[in-house]
Amino acid sequence: MKNLNAKIGPSILNADLAQLYEESQKLLDNGADYLHLDVMDGHFVPNLSFGHPIVKCLRNKIKDAFFETHMMVSKPEQWIHPMADANVDQYTFHVEPVEDVPLVCRKVKEAGMKVGVALKPGTPVDVITDYVDLADLILVMTVEPGFGGQKFMEPMMQKVAWLRKNYPEMDIEVDGGVGPSTIEACAKAGANMIVSGTAIIGSSDQAKVITNLRDTVNCYLGHNQINH
C-alpha cells in the first residue's frame, strides 16, 4: 500500500501580494511542503486574484518547490498550457463548470502536470467516481470558494471520510478555514494534504503552526494505516 504522508500547503493568497516571493520563500523556509496558489477569474467565483504571469515570475525565483494552482475558473482548459509553461506541478480544477472532466484531466496530464479535481461544498462527492482513475488528488472545499476568512464547514468531513474509505491511497486535500482548531477533524476524516491560509500566514510562529498541522495528520494517518 502506498504510504500517505501529511503535506502542508499554505495558501499564499492571504500573504502580502506585493511581497509574494519573500512571503512564499519564508513559508518554505518554515517547513511548508508545497505552495497552494489560488487562481480566480472573477467569473466562476466573484473574486479576482492572479494568473499565470505572476505564477511564472514566482517560479523563476523559486526553482524547486512544488506548486499547486487551484483553478477557480470557468474554463480550466484555457489555462492548462500557460500554467504548464509556468512550470506548475499540480493543476487542480473545479468539476462544476466543466462538461467533459476526463478530457480536461487528460489534457493536464499531457501538459506534464499532476491532476487535481476540486469539489465545491454543494457538489456531491460521488460525482468523482467517473474520473477518479484520472486524478492524482481530490480537493474537498471546506468553505465556498472565492471568499477568504469563512468558517470551516464540518459536514464536509463526511465527503473526506467517504473518499478515504473508497480510495485509501488517494491524496485527499482540504481547503478553507483549516487551522489548529479544525485540523483534528480533517485528520480524523482522512485528509492528508492540508491547505491553510490565515492560520499559517497570520501566525507569528509559522514553523510551529505547520509542524502542529503536520504532526496531527501524520498521527491519524498512522492509525488509519494500521486499521486497513
C-alpha positions as CSV (number, residue, x, y, z in Angstrom):
1,M,0.0,0.0,0.0
2,K,1.2,3.5,-0.9
3,N,2.4,5.3,2.2
4,L,0.5,8.5,2.5
5,N,2.2,11.4,4.2
6,A,0.9,14.7,5.5
7,K,1.7,17.6,3.4
8,I,1.0,21.2,4.4
9,G,0.5,23.8,1.6
10,P,-0.1,27.3,2.7
11,S,-2.4,29.3,0.5
12,I,-0.4,32.4,-0.4
13,L,-3.5,34.4,-1.3
14,N,-3.5,35.5,2.3
15,A,0.0,36.8,2.1
16,D,1.1,40.3,1.2
17,L,0.9,40.0,-2.6
18,A,3.4,42.9,-3.0
19,Q,5.9,40.7,-1.3
20,L,4.9,37.5,-2.9
21,Y,8.3,36.0,-3.4
22,E,9.6,36.9,0.1
23,E,6.5,35.6,1.7
24,S,6.5,32.4,-0.3
25,Q,10.1,31.7,0.4
26,K,9.6,32.4,4.1
27,L,6.8,29.8,4.2
28,L,9.0,27.2,2.5
29,D,11.8,28.0,4.9
30,N,9.4,27.5,7.8
31,G,8.6,24.0,6.6
32,A,5.8,24.2,4.0
33,D,5.7,21.1,1.8
34,Y,4.2,23.0,-1.2
35,L,2.6,26.2,-2.2
36,H,-1.2,26.5,-2.9
37,L,-1.8,29.2,-5.5
38,D,-5.4,30.4,-5.8
39,V,-6.3,31.5,-9.3
40,M,-9.7,33.2,-9.6
41,D,-11.3,34.6,-12.7
42,G,-14.0,36.8,-11.3
43,H,-16.5,34.6,-13.1
44,F,-16.6,31.1,-11.5
45,V,-16.0,32.9,-8.2
46,P,-16.7,36.6,-7.6
47,N,-13.1,37.4,-6.7
48,L,-10.1,38.1,-9.0
49,S,-6.7,37.0,-7.8
50,F,-3.6,36.4,-10.1
51,G,-2.9,34.4,-13.2
52,H,0.0,32.6,-15.0
53,P,2.3,35.7,-15.4
54,I,2.6,36.0,-11.6
55,V,3.0,32.3,-11.2
56,K,5.7,32.3,-13.8
57,C,7.6,35.2,-12.1
58,L,7.4,33.3,-8.8
59,R,8.7,30.1,-10.4
60,N,11.7,32.0,-11.8
61,K,12.7,32.9,-8.2
62,I,11.6,29.6,-6.5
63,K,13.0,26.8,-8.7
64,D,12.3,23.6,-6.8
65,A,9.2,24.0,-4.6
66,F,6.0,22.1,-5.5
67,F,3.4,24.5,-6.9
68,E,-0.2,23.6,-6.9
69,T,-2.6,26.0,-8.8
70,H,-6.2,25.9,-7.6
71,M,-8.1,27.0,-10.6
72,M,-11.3,28.6,-9.5
73,V,-12.1,29.5,-13.1
74,S,-15.0,28.8,-15.5
75,K,-12.8,27.5,-18.3
76,P,-10.0,25.5,-16.8
77,E,-8.9,24.1,-20.2
78,Q,-8.0,27.6,-21.3
79,W,-5.1,27.9,-18.7
80,I,-3.5,24.4,-18.9
81,H,-0.7,25.4,-21.3
82,P,0.1,28.8,-19.7
83,M,0.3,27.1,-16.3
84,A,2.4,24.2,-17.7
85,D,4.7,26.9,-19.3
86,A,5.0,28.5,-15.8
87,N,6.2,25.1,-14.5
88,V,3.3,24.3,-12.3
89,D,3.4,20.8,-10.8
90,Q,-0.2,20.2,-10.0
91,Y,-3.2,21.7,-11.8
92,T,-6.3,21.4,-9.6
93,F,-9.6,22.5,-11.3
94,H,-13.3,22.5,-10.3
95,V,-15.6,20.0,-11.9
96,E,-18.7,22.2,-11.6
97,P,-18.2,24.4,-14.8
98,V,-16.7,21.6,-16.9
99,E,-18.7,19.5,-19.4
100,D,-16.0,16.9,-20.1
101,V,-14.0,16.4,-16.9
102,P,-12.0,13.3,-18.2
103,L,-10.9,15.4,-21.2
104,V,-9.5,18.2,-19.0
105,C,-7.8,15.6,-16.8
106,R,-6.1,14.1,-19.9
107,K,-5.0,17.5,-21.2
108,V,-3.5,18.4,-17.8
109,K,-1.6,15.1,-17.8
110,E,-0.4,15.6,-21.4
111,A,0.9,19.0,-20.4
112,G,3.1,17.3,-17.8
113,M,1.2,18.3,-14.7
114,K,-0.5,16.3,-12.0
115,V,-4.3,16.4,-12.0
116,G,-6.3,17.7,-9.1
117,V,-10.1,17.6,-9.1
118,A,-11.9,20.0,-6.8
119,L,-15.5,19.9,-5.4
120,K,-17.4,22.8,-4.0
121,P,-19.4,22.3,-0.8
122,G,-22.7,21.8,-2.6
123,T,-21.3,19.1,-5.0
124,P,-22.0,15.5,-4.1
125,V,-18.8,13.6,-3.6
126,D,-19.7,10.5,-5.7
127,V,-19.6,12.6,-8.9
128,I,-15.9,11.8,-8.9
129,T,-16.3,8.0,-9.5
130,D,-16.3,8.6,-13.2
131,Y,-12.9,10.1,-13.3
132,V,-11.1,9.2,-10.1
133,D,-8.7,7.0,-12.0
134,L,-7.5,10.0,-13.9
135,A,-6.9,12.2,-10.8
136,D,-3.8,12.4,-8.6
137,L,-5.7,14.4,-5.9
138,I,-9.2,15.2,-4.8
139,L,-9.8,18.6,-3.2
140,V,-12.8,18.9,-0.9
141,M,-13.6,22.5,-0.3
142,T,-14.5,23.2,3.3
143,V,-15.8,26.7,2.5
144,E,-17.4,28.3,-0.6
145,P,-14.5,29.0,-3.0
146,G,-13.7,32.7,-3.7
147,F,-14.1,34.3,-0.3
148,G,-11.4,34.5,2.4
149,G,-12.0,34.1,6.1
150,Q,-15.1,31.9,6.1
151,K,-15.9,29.4,8.8
152,F,-14.9,25.8,8.3
153,M,-17.8,23.5,7.2
154,E,-17.6,20.5,9.5
155,P,-20.2,18.4,7.4
156,M,-17.7,18.3,4.5
157,M,-15.7,15.8,6.6
158,Q,-18.3,13.2,5.6
159,K,-17.0,13.6,2.0
160,V,-13.4,13.2,3.1
161,A,-14.2,10.1,5.1
162,W,-16.1,8.6,2.1
163,L,-13.2,9.2,-0.2
164,R,-10.6,7.8,2.2
165,K,-12.7,4.7,2.7
166,N,-13.3,4.1,-1.0
167,Y,-9.9,5.3,-2.3
168,P,-7.4,4.5,0.5
169,E,-4.3,5.5,-1.5
170,M,-5.7,8.8,-3.0
171,D,-4.2,12.2,-2.0
172,I,-7.2,14.0,-0.4
173,E,-6.9,17.7,0.1
174,V,-9.0,20.1,2.3
175,D,-9.1,23.8,1.8
176,G,-10.9,26.5,3.7
177,G,-10.9,27.6,7.3
178,V,-8.3,24.9,8.2
179,G,-6.0,25.6,11.1
180,P,-5.0,24.4,14.5
181,S,-8.6,24.4,15.8
182,T,-10.0,22.4,12.8
183,I,-7.1,20.2,11.8
184,E,-8.1,17.3,14.0
185,A,-11.5,16.9,12.3
186,C,-9.7,16.9,8.9
187,A,-7.0,14.4,10.0
188,K,-9.6,12.1,11.6
189,A,-11.7,12.0,8.4
190,G,-8.6,11.0,6.4
191,A,-7.3,14.2,4.7
192,N,-3.5,14.2,4.1
193,M,-3.0,17.3,2.0
194,I,-3.8,20.4,4.1
195,V,-4.3,23.9,2.7
196,S,-4.2,26.6,5.3
197,G,-4.1,30.3,4.7
198,T,-4.7,32.7,7.5
199,A,-3.8,30.3,10.3
200,I,-0.3,29.9,9.0
201,I,0.4,33.3,7.3
202,G,-1.0,35.3,10.1
203,S,0.9,33.4,12.8
204,S,4.0,34.9,14.5
205,D,5.5,31.4,14.5
206,Q,4.7,29.9,11.1
207,A,7.0,26.9,11.6
208,K,5.2,25.9,14.8
209,V,1.8,26.0,13.2
210,I,3.0,24.0,10.1
211,T,4.6,21.4,12.4
212,N,1.5,21.1,14.5
213,L,-0.7,20.6,11.5
214,R,1.6,18.0,10.0
215,D,2.0,16.1,13.3
216,T,-1.7,15.9,13.8
217,V,-2.3,14.5,10.3
218,N,0.6,12.0,10.5
219,C,-0.7,10.8,13.8
220,Y,-4.1,9.9,12.3
221,L,-2.6,8.5,9.1
222,G,-0.6,6.1,11.2
223,H,-3.8,4.9,12.9
224,N,-5.7,4.7,9.5
225,Q,-3.0,2.5,8.0
226,I,-3.0,0.1,11.0
227,N,-6.7,-0.3,10.6
228,H,-6.7,-1.1,6.8
